[in-house]
Amino acid sequence: MEFRPDHCPCEEPKCAGSAGFQYQRRGHYTRACDGRRVQRFQCKACKRTFST
Ligand SMILES: [Zn+2]
């Protein structure tokens, strides 16, 4: 299953790029709470990172 967000998860403040949302992959990281490898993404508009 592929993770494909259709909008930026950034809400506060509202992301300027939310209309034409674009993001890029930023590698993986291992989540501390359960040790699972998850994909990390970065919003091209606000540069904030998020994950699955
Ligand atoms: Zn954003």
mmCIF file of the protein (N, C-alpha, C, O) and its ligand, coordinates in Angstrom:
data_MODEL
# 
_entry.id   MODEL 
# 
loop_
_entity.id 
_entity.type 
_entity.pdbx_number_of_molecules 
1 polymer     1 
2 non-polymer 1 
# 
_entity_poly.entity_id                      1 
_entity_poly.type                           'polypeptide(L)' 
_entity_poly.nstd_linkage                   no 
_entity_poly.nstd_monomer                   no 
_entity_poly.pdbx_seq_one_letter_code       MEFRPDHCPCEEPKCAGSAGFQYQRRGHYTRACDGRRVQRFQCKACKRTFST 
_entity_poly.pdbx_seq_one_letter_code_can   MEFRPDHCPCEEPKCAGSAGFQYQRRGHYTRACDGRRVQRFQCKACKRTFST 
_entity_poly.pdbx_strand_id                 A 
# 
loop_
_entity_poly_seq.entity_id 
_entity_poly_seq.num 
_entity_poly_seq.mon_id 
_entity_poly_seq.hetero 
1 1  MET n 
1 2  GLU n 
1 3  PHE n 
1 4  ARG n 
1 5  PRO n 
1 6  ASP n 
1 7  HIS n 
1 8  CYS n 
1 9  PRO n 
1 10 CYS n 
1 11 GLU n 
1 12 GLU n 
1 13 PRO n 
1 14 LYS n 
1 15 CYS n 
1 16 ALA n 
1 17 GLY n 
1 18 SER n 
1 19 ALA n 
1 20 GLY n 
1 21 PHE n 
1 22 GLN n 
1 23 TYR n 
1 24 GLN n 
1 25 ARG n 
1 26 ARG n 
1 27 GLY n 
1 28 HIS n 
1 29 TYR n 
1 30 THR n 
1 31 ARG n 
1 32 ALA n 
1 33 CYS n 
1 34 ASP n 
1 35 GLY n 
1 36 ARG n 
1 37 ARG n 
1 38 VAL n 
1 39 GLN n 
1 40 ARG n 
1 41 PHE n 
1 42 GLN n 
1 43 CYS n 
1 44 LYS n 
1 45 ALA n 
1 46 CYS n 
1 47 LYS n 
1 48 ARG n 
1 49 THR n 
1 50 PHE n 
1 51 SER n 
1 52 THR n 
# 
loop_
_struct_asym.id 
_struct_asym.entity_id 
A 1 
B 2 
# 
loop_
_chem_comp.id 
_chem_comp.type 
_chem_comp.mon_nstd_flag 
ALA 'L-peptide linking' y 
ARG 'L-peptide linking' y 
ASP 'L-peptide linking' y 
CYS 'L-peptide linking' y 
GLN 'L-peptide linking' y 
GLU 'L-peptide linking' y 
GLY 'peptide linking'   y 
HIS 'L-peptide linking' y 
LYS 'L-peptide linking' y 
MET 'L-peptide linking' y 
PHE 'L-peptide linking' y 
PRO 'L-peptide linking' y 
SER 'L-peptide linking' y 
THR 'L-peptide linking' y 
TYR 'L-peptide linking' y 
VAL 'L-peptide linking' y 
ZN  non-polymer         . 
# 
_pdbx_entity_nonpoly.entity_id   2 
_pdbx_entity_nonpoly.name        ? 
_pdbx_entity_nonpoly.comp_id     ZN 
# 
_pdbx_nonpoly_scheme.asym_id         B 
_pdbx_nonpoly_scheme.entity_id       2 
_pdbx_nonpoly_scheme.mon_id          ZN 
_pdbx_nonpoly_scheme.ndb_seq_num     1 
_pdbx_nonpoly_scheme.pdb_seq_num     101 
_pdbx_nonpoly_scheme.auth_seq_num    101 
_pdbx_nonpoly_scheme.pdb_mon_id      ZN 
_pdbx_nonpoly_scheme.auth_mon_id     ZN 
_pdbx_nonpoly_scheme.pdb_strand_id   A 
_pdbx_nonpoly_scheme.pdb_ins_code    . 
# 
loop_
_atom_site.group_PDB 
_atom_site.id 
_atom_site.type_symbol 
_atom_site.label_atom_id 
_atom_site.label_alt_id 
_atom_site.label_comp_id 
_atom_site.label_asym_id 
_atom_site.label_entity_id 
_atom_site.label_seq_id 
_atom_site.pdbx_PDB_ins_code 
_atom_site.Cartn_x 
_atom_site.Cartn_y 
_atom_site.Cartn_z 
_atom_site.occupancy 
_atom_site.B_iso_or_equiv 
_atom_site.pdbx_formal_charge 
_atom_site.auth_seq_id 
_atom_site.auth_comp_id 
_atom_site.auth_asym_id 
_atom_site.auth_atom_id 
_atom_site.pdbx_PDB_model_num 
ATOM   1   N  N  . MET A 1 1  ? 0.848  -1.197 0.000  1.00 0.00 ? 1   MET A N  1 
ATOM   2   C  CA . MET A 1 1  ? 0.000  0.000  0.000  1.00 0.00 ? 1   MET A CA 1 
ATOM   3   C  C  . MET A 1 1  ? 0.882  1.245  0.000  1.00 0.00 ? 1   MET A C  1 
ATOM   4   O  O  . MET A 1 1  ? 1.800  1.361  0.812  1.00 0.00 ? 1   MET A O  1 
ATOM   5   N  N  . GLU A 1 2  ? 0.609  2.147  -0.887 1.00 0.00 ? 2   GLU A N  1 
ATOM   6   C  CA . GLU A 1 2  ? 1.420  3.360  -1.006 1.00 0.00 ? 2   GLU A CA 1 
ATOM   7   C  C  . GLU A 1 2  ? 0.766  4.526  -0.293 1.00 0.00 ? 2   GLU A C  1 
ATOM   8   O  O  . GLU A 1 2  ? -0.446 4.728  -0.369 1.00 0.00 ? 2   GLU A O  1 
ATOM   9   N  N  . PHE A 1 3  ? 1.586  5.278  0.392  1.00 0.00 ? 3   PHE A N  1 
ATOM   10  C  CA . PHE A 1 3  ? 1.096  6.454  1.110  1.00 0.00 ? 3   PHE A CA 1 
ATOM   11  C  C  . PHE A 1 3  ? 1.095  7.644  0.162  1.00 0.00 ? 3   PHE A C  1 
ATOM   12  O  O  . PHE A 1 3  ? 2.158  8.086  -0.273 1.00 0.00 ? 3   PHE A O  1 
ATOM   13  N  N  . ARG A 1 4  ? -0.070 8.163  -0.161 1.00 0.00 ? 4   ARG A N  1 
ATOM   14  C  CA . ARG A 1 4  ? -0.152 9.284  -1.096 1.00 0.00 ? 4   ARG A CA 1 
ATOM   15  C  C  . ARG A 1 4  ? -1.086 10.369 -0.561 1.00 0.00 ? 4   ARG A C  1 
ATOM   16  O  O  . ARG A 1 4  ? -2.272 10.389 -0.889 1.00 0.00 ? 4   ARG A O  1 
ATOM   17  N  N  . PRO A 1 5  ? -0.559 11.255 0.248  1.00 0.00 ? 5   PRO A N  1 
ATOM   18  C  CA . PRO A 1 5  ? -1.376 12.343 0.786  1.00 0.00 ? 5   PRO A CA 1 
ATOM   19  C  C  . PRO A 1 5  ? -1.815 13.294 -0.321 1.00 0.00 ? 5   PRO A C  1 
ATOM   20  O  O  . PRO A 1 5  ? -1.050 13.548 -1.251 1.00 0.00 ? 5   PRO A O  1 
ATOM   21  N  N  . ASP A 1 6  ? -3.014 13.815 -0.239 1.00 0.00 ? 6   ASP A N  1 
ATOM   22  C  CA . ASP A 1 6  ? -3.494 14.735 -1.271 1.00 0.00 ? 6   ASP A CA 1 
ATOM   23  C  C  . ASP A 1 6  ? -3.448 16.185 -0.808 1.00 0.00 ? 6   ASP A C  1 
ATOM   24  O  O  . ASP A 1 6  ? -3.867 17.084 -1.536 1.00 0.00 ? 6   ASP A O  1 
ATOM   25  N  N  . HIS A 1 7  ? -2.948 16.411 0.384  1.00 0.00 ? 7   HIS A N  1 
ATOM   26  C  CA . HIS A 1 7  ? -2.778 17.778 0.866  1.00 0.00 ? 7   HIS A CA 1 
ATOM   27  C  C  . HIS A 1 7  ? -1.691 17.788 1.921  1.00 0.00 ? 7   HIS A C  1 
ATOM   28  O  O  . HIS A 1 7  ? -1.337 16.759 2.495  1.00 0.00 ? 7   HIS A O  1 
ATOM   29  N  N  . CYS A 1 8  ? -1.172 18.985 2.160  1.00 0.00 ? 8   CYS A N  1 
ATOM   30  C  CA . CYS A 1 8  ? -0.137 19.101 3.179  1.00 0.00 ? 8   CYS A CA 1 
ATOM   31  C  C  . CYS A 1 8  ? -0.743 18.899 4.565  1.00 0.00 ? 8   CYS A C  1 
ATOM   32  O  O  . CYS A 1 8  ? -1.805 19.451 4.853  1.00 0.00 ? 8   CYS A O  1 
ATOM   33  N  N  . PRO A 1 9  ? -0.095 18.125 5.424  1.00 0.00 ? 9   PRO A N  1 
ATOM   34  C  CA . PRO A 1 9  ? -0.604 17.899 6.774  1.00 0.00 ? 9   PRO A CA 1 
ATOM   35  C  C  . PRO A 1 9  ? -0.421 19.104 7.691  1.00 0.00 ? 9   PRO A C  1 
ATOM   36  O  O  . PRO A 1 9  ? -0.954 19.139 8.800  1.00 0.00 ? 9   PRO A O  1 
ATOM   37  N  N  . CYS A 1 10 ? 0.334  20.085 7.221  1.00 0.00 ? 10  CYS A N  1 
ATOM   38  C  CA . CYS A 1 10 ? 0.586  21.271 8.034  1.00 0.00 ? 10  CYS A CA 1 
ATOM   39  C  C  . CYS A 1 10 ? -0.679 22.126 8.111  1.00 0.00 ? 10  CYS A C  1 
ATOM   40  O  O  . CYS A 1 10 ? -1.215 22.538 7.083  1.00 0.00 ? 10  CYS A O  1 
ATOM   41  N  N  . GLU A 1 11 ? -1.142 22.385 9.295  1.00 0.00 ? 11  GLU A N  1 
ATOM   42  C  CA . GLU A 1 11 ? -2.362 23.172 9.476  1.00 0.00 ? 11  GLU A CA 1 
ATOM   43  C  C  . GLU A 1 11 ? -2.085 24.499 10.166 1.00 0.00 ? 11  GLU A C  1 
ATOM   44  O  O  . GLU A 1 11 ? -2.761 25.492 9.893  1.00 0.00 ? 11  GLU A O  1 
ATOM   45  N  N  . GLU A 1 12 ? -1.114 24.528 11.044 1.00 0.00 ? 12  GLU A N  1 
ATOM   46  C  CA . GLU A 1 12 ? -0.826 25.737 11.818 1.00 0.00 ? 12  GLU A CA 1 
ATOM   47  C  C  . GLU A 1 12 ? 0.614  26.155 11.626 1.00 0.00 ? 12  GLU A C  1 
ATOM   48  O  O  . GLU A 1 12 ? 1.498  25.496 12.175 1.00 0.00 ? 12  GLU A O  1 
ATOM   49  N  N  . PRO A 1 13 ? 0.909  27.210 10.880 1.00 0.00 ? 13  PRO A N  1 
ATOM   50  C  CA . PRO A 1 13 ? -0.042 27.979 10.076 1.00 0.00 ? 13  PRO A CA 1 
ATOM   51  C  C  . PRO A 1 13 ? -0.383 27.246 8.796  1.00 0.00 ? 13  PRO A C  1 
ATOM   52  O  O  . PRO A 1 13 ? 0.309  26.306 8.403  1.00 0.00 ? 13  PRO A O  1 
ATOM   53  N  N  . LYS A 1 14 ? -1.429 27.667 8.162  1.00 0.00 ? 14  LYS A N  1 
ATOM   54  C  CA . LYS A 1 14 ? -1.871 27.014 6.940  1.00 0.00 ? 14  LYS A CA 1 
ATOM   55  C  C  . LYS A 1 14 ? -0.775 27.032 5.890  1.00 0.00 ? 14  LYS A C  1 
ATOM   56  O  O  . LYS A 1 14 ? -0.153 28.064 5.638  1.00 0.00 ? 14  LYS A O  1 
ATOM   57  N  N  . CYS A 1 15 ? -0.547 25.875 5.281  1.00 0.00 ? 15  CYS A N  1 
ATOM   58  C  CA . CYS A 1 15 ? 0.521  25.784 4.292  1.00 0.00 ? 15  CYS A CA 1 
ATOM   59  C  C  . CYS A 1 15 ? 0.135  26.501 3.009  1.00 0.00 ? 15  CYS A C  1 
ATOM   60  O  O  . CYS A 1 15 ? -0.976 26.333 2.506  1.00 0.00 ? 15  CYS A O  1 
ATOM   61  N  N  . ALA A 1 16 ? 1.062  27.309 2.476  1.00 0.00 ? 16  ALA A N  1 
ATOM   62  C  CA . ALA A 1 16 ? 0.794  28.077 1.261  1.00 0.00 ? 16  ALA A CA 1 
ATOM   63  C  C  . ALA A 1 16 ? 0.661  27.181 0.041  1.00 0.00 ? 16  ALA A C  1 
ATOM   64  O  O  . ALA A 1 16 ? 0.041  27.566 -0.950 1.00 0.00 ? 16  ALA A O  1 
ATOM   65  N  N  . GLY A 1 17 ? 1.233  26.002 0.106  1.00 0.00 ? 17  GLY A N  1 
ATOM   66  C  CA . GLY A 1 17 ? 1.226  25.110 -1.048 1.00 0.00 ? 17  GLY A CA 1 
ATOM   67  C  C  . GLY A 1 17 ? 0.093  24.101 -1.031 1.00 0.00 ? 17  GLY A C  1 
ATOM   68  O  O  . GLY A 1 17 ? 0.101  23.151 -1.813 1.00 0.00 ? 17  GLY A O  1 
ATOM   69  N  N  . SER A 1 18 ? -0.870 24.289 -0.159 1.00 0.00 ? 18  SER A N  1 
ATOM   70  C  CA . SER A 1 18 ? -1.902 23.277 0.001  1.00 0.00 ? 18  SER A CA 1 
ATOM   71  C  C  . SER A 1 18 ? -2.791 23.126 -1.232 1.00 0.00 ? 18  SER A C  1 
ATOM   72  O  O  . SER A 1 18 ? -3.385 22.069 -1.445 1.00 0.00 ? 18  SER A O  1 
ATOM   73  N  N  . ALA A 1 19 ? -2.882 24.183 -2.045 1.00 0.00 ? 19  ALA A N  1 
ATOM   74  C  CA . ALA A 1 19 ? -3.717 24.098 -3.251 1.00 0.00 ? 19  ALA A CA 1 
ATOM   75  C  C  . ALA A 1 19 ? -3.066 23.163 -4.270 1.00 0.00 ? 19  ALA A C  1 
ATOM   76  O  O  . ALA A 1 19 ? -3.695 22.223 -4.756 1.00 0.00 ? 19  ALA A O  1 
ATOM   77  N  N  . GLY A 1 20 ? -1.801 23.434 -4.585 1.00 0.00 ? 20  GLY A N  1 
ATOM   78  C  CA . GLY A 1 20 ? -1.074 22.552 -5.494 1.00 0.00 ? 20  GLY A CA 1 
ATOM   79  C  C  . GLY A 1 20 ? -0.020 21.796 -4.719 1.00 0.00 ? 20  GLY A C  1 
ATOM   80  O  O  . GLY A 1 20 ? 1.179  22.032 -4.865 1.00 0.00 ? 20  GLY A O  1 
ATOM   81  N  N  . PHE A 1 21 ? -0.487 20.895 -3.906 1.00 0.00 ? 21  PHE A N  1 
ATOM   82  C  CA . PHE A 1 21 ? 0.396  20.217 -2.969 1.00 0.00 ? 21  PHE A CA 1 
ATOM   83  C  C  . PHE A 1 21 ? 1.458  19.371 -3.672 1.00 0.00 ? 21  PHE A C  1 
ATOM   84  O  O  . PHE A 1 21 ? 1.150  18.525 -4.511 1.00 0.00 ? 21  PHE A O  1 
ATOM   85  N  N  . GLN A 1 22 ? 2.708  19.621 -3.308 1.00 0.00 ? 22  GLN A N  1 
ATOM   86  C  CA . GLN A 1 22 ? 3.805  18.791 -3.800 1.00 0.00 ? 22  GLN A CA 1 
ATOM   87  C  C  . GLN A 1 22 ? 4.694  18.400 -2.637 1.00 0.00 ? 22  GLN A C  1 
ATOM   88  O  O  . GLN A 1 22 ? 4.908  19.183 -1.711 1.00 0.00 ? 22  GLN A O  1 
ATOM   89  N  N  . TYR A 1 23 ? 5.206  17.189 -2.694 1.00 0.00 ? 23  TYR A N  1 
ATOM   90  C  CA . TYR A 1 23 ? 6.105  16.744 -1.639 1.00 0.00 ? 23  TYR A CA 1 
ATOM   91  C  C  . TYR A 1 23 ? 7.171  15.849 -2.258 1.00 0.00 ? 23  TYR A C  1 
ATOM   92  O  O  . TYR A 1 23 ? 7.038  15.381 -3.389 1.00 0.00 ? 23  TYR A O  1 
ATOM   93  N  N  . GLN A 1 24 ? 8.209  15.628 -1.506 1.00 0.00 ? 24  GLN A N  1 
ATOM   94  C  CA . GLN A 1 24 ? 9.263  14.740 -1.969 1.00 0.00 ? 24  GLN A CA 1 
ATOM   95  C  C  . GLN A 1 24 ? 9.633  13.762 -0.869 1.00 0.00 ? 24  GLN A C  1 
ATOM   96  O  O  . GLN A 1 24 ? 9.451  14.036 0.318  1.00 0.00 ? 24  GLN A O  1 
ATOM   97  N  N  . ARG A 1 25 ? 10.148 12.640 -1.277 1.00 0.00 ? 25  ARG A N  1 
ATOM   98  C  CA . ARG A 1 25 ? 10.576 11.647 -0.298 1.00 0.00 ? 25  ARG A CA 1 
ATOM   99  C  C  . ARG A 1 25 ? 11.897 12.092 0.344  1.00 0.00 ? 25  ARG A C  1 
ATOM   100 O  O  . ARG A 1 25 ? 12.776 12.651 -0.312 1.00 0.00 ? 25  ARG A O  1 
ATOM   101 N  N  . ARG A 1 26 ? 11.998 11.828 1.628  1.00 0.00 ? 26  ARG A N  1 
ATOM   102 C  CA . ARG A 1 26 ? 13.199 12.229 2.366  1.00 0.00 ? 26  ARG A CA 1 
ATOM   103 C  C  . ARG A 1 26 ? 13.770 11.030 3.109  1.00 0.00 ? 26  ARG A C  1 
ATOM   104 O  O  . ARG A 1 26 ? 14.230 11.141 4.246  1.00 0.00 ? 26  ARG A O  1 
ATOM   105 N  N  . GLY A 1 27 ? 13.730 9.907  2.456  1.00 0.00 ? 27  GLY A N  1 
ATOM   106 C  CA . GLY A 1 27 ? 14.315 8.726  3.069  1.00 0.00 ? 27  GLY A CA 1 
ATOM   107 C  C  . GLY A 1 27 ? 13.393 8.063  4.085  1.00 0.00 ? 27  GLY A C  1 
ATOM   108 O  O  . GLY A 1 27 ? 12.180 8.274  4.102  1.00 0.00 ? 27  GLY A O  1 
ATOM   109 N  N  . HIS A 1 28 ? 14.015 7.261  4.922  1.00 0.00 ? 28  HIS A N  1 
ATOM   110 C  CA . HIS A 1 28 ? 13.264 6.526  5.920  1.00 0.00 ? 28  HIS A CA 1 
ATOM   111 C  C  . HIS A 1 28 ? 13.823 6.826  7.299  1.00 0.00 ? 28  HIS A C  1 
ATOM   112 O  O  . HIS A 1 28 ? 14.945 7.310  7.452  1.00 0.00 ? 28  HIS A O  1 
ATOM   113 N  N  . TYR A 1 29 ? 13.025 6.532  8.272  1.00 0.00 ? 29  TYR A N  1 
ATOM   114 C  CA . TYR A 1 29 ? 13.585 6.538  9.619  1.00 0.00 ? 29  TYR A CA 1 
ATOM   115 C  C  . TYR A 1 29 ? 12.878 5.467  10.437 1.00 0.00 ? 29  TYR A C  1 
ATOM   116 O  O  . TYR A 1 29 ? 11.772 5.035  10.112 1.00 0.00 ? 29  TYR A O  1 
ATOM   117 N  N  . THR A 1 30 ? 13.541 5.056  11.497 1.00 0.00 ? 30  THR A N  1 
ATOM   118 C  CA . THR A 1 30 ? 12.967 4.023  12.339 1.00 0.00 ? 30  THR A CA 1 
ATOM   119 C  C  . THR A 1 30 ? 12.240 4.667  13.508 1.00 0.00 ? 30  THR A C  1 
ATOM   120 O  O  . THR A 1 30 ? 12.832 5.370  14.327 1.00 0.00 ? 30  THR A O  1 
ATOM   121 N  N  . ARG A 1 31 ? 10.959 4.410  13.560 1.00 0.00 ? 31  ARG A N  1 
ATOM   122 C  CA . ARG A 1 31 ? 10.131 5.017  14.588 1.00 0.00 ? 31  ARG A CA 1 
ATOM   123 C  C  . ARG A 1 31 ? 10.479 4.427  15.947 1.00 0.00 ? 31  ARG A C  1 
ATOM   124 O  O  . ARG A 1 31 ? 10.562 3.210  16.111 1.00 0.00 ? 31  ARG A O  1 
ATOM   125 N  N  . ALA A 1 32 ? 10.676 5.288  16.891 1.00 0.00 ? 32  ALA A N  1 
ATOM   126 C  CA . ALA A 1 32 ? 11.167 4.837  18.194 1.00 0.00 ? 32  ALA A CA 1 
ATOM   127 C  C  . ALA A 1 32 ? 10.142 3.993  18.949 1.00 0.00 ? 32  ALA A C  1 
ATOM   128 O  O  . ALA A 1 32 ? 10.506 3.048  19.649 1.00 0.00 ? 32  ALA A O  1 
ATOM   129 N  N  . CYS A 1 33 ? 8.875  4.331  18.807 1.00 0.00 ? 33  CYS A N  1 
ATOM   130 C  CA . CYS A 1 33 ? 7.870  3.692  19.659 1.00 0.00 ? 33  CYS A CA 1 
ATOM   131 C  C  . CYS A 1 33 ? 7.671  2.211  19.363 1.00 0.00 ? 33  CYS A C  1 
ATOM   132 O  O  . CYS A 1 33 ? 7.444  1.413  20.272 1.00 0.00 ? 33  CYS A O  1 
ATOM   133 N  N  . ASP A 1 34 ? 7.761  1.838  18.046 1.00 0.00 ? 34  ASP A N  1 
ATOM   134 C  CA . ASP A 1 34 ? 7.532  0.426  17.737 1.00 0.00 ? 34  ASP A CA 1 
ATOM   135 C  C  . ASP A 1 34 ? 8.627  -0.187 16.857 1.00 0.00 ? 34  ASP A C  1 
ATOM   136 O  O  . ASP A 1 34 ? 8.547  -1.356 16.478 1.00 0.00 ? 34  ASP A O  1 
ATOM   137 N  N  . GLY A 1 35 ? 9.656  0.618  16.534 1.00 0.00 ? 35  GLY A N  1 
ATOM   138 C  CA . GLY A 1 35 ? 10.785 0.091  15.781 1.00 0.00 ? 35  GLY A CA 1 
ATOM   139 C  C  . GLY A 1 35 ? 10.524 -0.146 14.305 1.00 0.00 ? 35  GLY A C  1 
ATOM   140 O  O  . GLY A 1 35 ? 11.351 -0.755 13.627 1.00 0.00 ? 35  GLY A O  1 
ATOM   141 N  N  . ARG A 1 36 ? 9.385  0.323  13.787 1.00 0.00 ? 36  ARG A N  1 
ATOM   142 C  CA . ARG A 1 36 ? 9.071  0.124  12.375 1.00 0.00 ? 36  ARG A CA 1 
ATOM   143 C  C  . ARG A 1 36 ? 9.743  1.179  11.513 1.00 0.00 ? 36  ARG A C  1 
ATOM   144 O  O  . ARG A 1 36 ? 9.909  2.326  11.929 1.00 0.00 ? 36  ARG A O  1 
ATOM   145 N  N  . ARG A 1 37 ? 10.138 0.769  10.279 1.00 0.00 ? 37  ARG A N  1 
ATOM   146 C  CA . ARG A 1 37 ? 10.694 1.716  9.332  1.00 0.00 ? 37  ARG A CA 1 
ATOM   147 C  C  . ARG A 1 37 ? 9.560  2.393  8.589  1.00 0.00 ? 37  ARG A C  1 
ATOM   148 O  O  . ARG A 1 37 ? 8.708  1.729  7.999  1.00 0.00 ? 37  ARG A O  1 
ATOM   149 N  N  . VAL A 1 38 ? 9.554  3.706  8.620  1.00 0.00 ? 38  VAL A N  1 
ATOM   150 C  CA . VAL A 1 38 ? 8.488  4.441  7.949  1.00 0.00 ? 38  VAL A CA 1 
ATOM   151 C  C  . VAL A 1 38 ? 9.091  5.453  6.983  1.00 0.00 ? 38  VAL A C  1 
ATOM   152 O  O  . VAL A 1 38 ? 10.192 5.959  7.203  1.00 0.00 ? 38  VAL A O  1 
ATOM   153 N  N  . GLN A 1 39 ? 8.356  5.742  5.910  1.00 0.00 ? 39  GLN A N  1 
ATOM   154 C  CA . GLN A 1 39 ? 8.792  6.713  4.913  1.00 0.00 ? 39  GLN A CA 1 
ATOM   155 C  C  . GLN A 1 39 ? 8.629  8.122  5.462  1.00 0.00 ? 39  GLN A C  1 
ATOM   156 O  O  . GLN A 1 39 ? 7.634  8.449  6.109  1.00 0.00 ? 39  GLN A O  1 
ATOM   157 N  N  . ARG A 1 40 ? 9.633  8.948  5.186  1.00 0.00 ? 40  ARG A N  1 
ATOM   158 C  CA . ARG A 1 40 ? 9.531  10.342 5.599  1.00 0.00 ? 40  ARG A CA 1 
ATOM   159 C  C  . ARG A 1 40 ? 9.371  11.201 4.345  1.00 0.00 ? 40  ARG A C  1 
ATOM   160 O  O  . ARG A 1 40 ? 10.026 10.957 3.331  1.00 0.00 ? 40  ARG A O  1 
ATOM   161 N  N  . PHE A 1 41 ? 8.512  12.193 4.419  1.00 0.00 ? 41  PHE A N  1 
ATOM   162 C  CA . PHE A 1 41 ? 8.268  13.094 3.298  1.00 0.00 ? 41  PHE A CA 1 
ATOM   163 C  C  . PHE A 1 41 ? 8.521  14.529 3.714  1.00 0.00 ? 41  PHE A C  1 
ATOM   164 O  O  . PHE A 1 41 ? 8.513  14.858 4.900  1.00 0.00 ? 41  PHE A O  1 
ATOM   165 N  N  . GLN A 1 42 ? 8.748  15.383 2.719  1.00 0.00 ? 42  GLN A N  1 
ATOM   166 C  CA . GLN A 1 42 ? 8.880  16.808 3.006  1.00 0.00 ? 42  GLN A CA 1 
ATOM   167 C  C  . GLN A 1 42 ? 7.987  17.589 2.065  1.00 0.00 ? 42  GLN A C  1 
ATOM   168 O  O  . GLN A 1 42 ? 8.014  17.363 0.855  1.00 0.00 ? 42  GLN A O  1 
ATOM   169 N  N  . CYS A 1 43 ? 7.202  18.495 2.597  1.00 0.00 ? 43  CYS A N  1 
ATOM   170 C  CA . CYS A 1 43 ? 6.370  19.383 1.793  1.00 0.00 ? 43  CYS A CA 1 
ATOM   171 C  C  . CYS A 1 43 ? 7.272  20.394 1.084  1.00 0.00 ? 43  CYS A C  1 
ATOM   172 O  O  . CYS A 1 43 ? 8.111  21.035 1.718  1.00 0.00 ? 43  CYS A O  1 
ATOM   173 N  N  . LYS A 1 44 ? 7.096  20.534 -0.235 1.00 0.00 ? 44  LYS A N  1 
ATOM   174 C  CA . LYS A 1 44 ? 7.952  21.446 -0.982 1.00 0.00 ? 44  LYS A CA 1 
ATOM   175 C  C  . LYS A 1 44 ? 7.635  22.901 -0.705 1.00 0.00 ? 44  LYS A C  1 
ATOM   176 O  O  . LYS A 1 44 ? 8.472  23.771 -0.944 1.00 0.00 ? 44  LYS A O  1 
ATOM   177 N  N  . ALA A 1 45 ? 6.462  23.177 -0.213 1.00 0.00 ? 45  ALA A N  1 
ATOM   178 C  CA . ALA A 1 45 ? 6.062  24.556 0.033  1.00 0.00 ? 45  ALA A CA 1 
ATOM   179 C  C  . ALA A 1 45 ? 6.573  25.070 1.375  1.00 0.00 ? 45  ALA A C  1 
ATOM   180 O  O  . ALA A 1 45 ? 7.170  26.144 1.438  1.00 0.00 ? 45  ALA A O  1 
ATOM   181 N  N  . CYS A 1 46 ? 6.348  24.323 2.435  1.00 0.00 ? 46  CYS A N  1 
ATOM   182 C  CA . CYS A 1 46 ? 6.704  24.823 3.774  1.00 0.00 ? 46  CYS A CA 1 
ATOM   183 C  C  . CYS A 1 46 ? 7.931  24.127 4.344  1.00 0.00 ? 46  CYS A C  1 
ATOM   184 O  O  . CYS A 1 46 ? 8.409  24.500 5.416  1.00 0.00 ? 46  CYS A O  1 
ATOM   185 N  N  . LYS A 1 47 ? 8.449  23.117 3.640  1.00 0.00 ? 47  LYS A N  1 
ATOM   186 C  CA . LYS A 1 47 ? 9.684  22.428 4.024  1.00 0.00 ? 47  LYS A CA 1 
ATOM   187 C  C  . LYS A 1 47 ? 9.563  21.606 5.280  1.00 0.00 ? 47  LYS A C  1 
ATOM   188 O  O  . LYS A 1 47 ? 10.560 21.091 5.785  1.00 0.00 ? 47  LYS A O  1 
ATOM   189 N  N  . ARG A 1 48 ? 8.374  21.477 5.787  1.00 0.00 ? 48  ARG A N  1 
ATOM   190 C  CA . ARG A 1 48 ? 8.224  20.654 6.977  1.00 0.00 ? 48  ARG A CA 1 
ATOM   191 C  C  . ARG A 1 48 ? 8.133  19.182 6.581  1.00 0.00 ? 48  ARG A C  1 
ATOM   192 O  O  . ARG A 1 48 ? 7.623  18.838 5.515  1.00 0.00 ? 48  ARG A O  1 
ATOM   193 N  N  . THR A 1 49 ? 8.628  18.345 7.445  1.00 0.00 ? 49  THR A N  1 
ATOM   194 C  CA . THR A 1 49 ? 8.615  16.917 7.153  1.00 0.00 ? 49  THR A CA 1 
ATOM   195 C  C  . THR A 1 49 ? 7.476  16.235 7.888  1.00 0.00 ? 49  THR A C  1 
ATOM   196 O  O  . THR A 1 49 ? 7.025  16.686 8.941  1.00 0.00 ? 49  THR A O  1 
ATOM   197 N  N  . PHE A 1 50 ? 7.029  15.147 7.307  1.00 0.00 ? 50  PHE A N  1 
ATOM   198 C  CA . PHE A 1 50 ? 5.983  14.354 7.940  1.00 0.00 ? 50  PHE A CA 1 
ATOM   199 C  C  . PHE A 1 50 ? 6.186  12.914 7.515  1.00 0.00 ? 50  PHE A C  1 
ATOM   200 O  O  . PHE A 1 50 ? 7.039  12.614 6.681  1.00 0.00 ? 50  PHE A O  1 
ATOM   201 N  N  . SER A 1 51 ? 5.416  12.049 8.080  1.00 0.00 ? 51  SER A N  1 
ATOM   202 C  CA . SER A 1 51 ? 5.588  10.639 7.778  1.00 0.00 ? 51  SER A CA 1 
ATOM   203 C  C  . SER A 1 51 ? 4.255  9.927  7.790  1.00 0.00 ? 51  SER A C  1 
ATOM   204 O  O  . SER A 1 51 ? 3.217  10.507 8.107  1.00 0.00 ? 51  SER A O  1 
ATOM   205 N  N  . THR A 1 52 ? 4.308  8.672  7.442  1.00 0.00 ? 52  THR A N  1 
ATOM   206 C  CA . THR A 1 52 ? 3.065  7.877  7.344  1.00 0.00 ? 52  THR A CA 1 
ATOM   207 C  C  . THR A 1 52 ? 2.390  7.708  8.688  1.00 0.00 ? 52  THR A C  1 
ATOM   208 O  O  . THR A 1 52 ? 1.341  7.070  8.776  1.00 0.00 ? 52  THR A O  1 
HETATM 209 ZN ZN . ZN  B 2 .  ? 3.261  22.269 3.782  1.00 0.00 2 101 ZN  A ZN 1 
# 
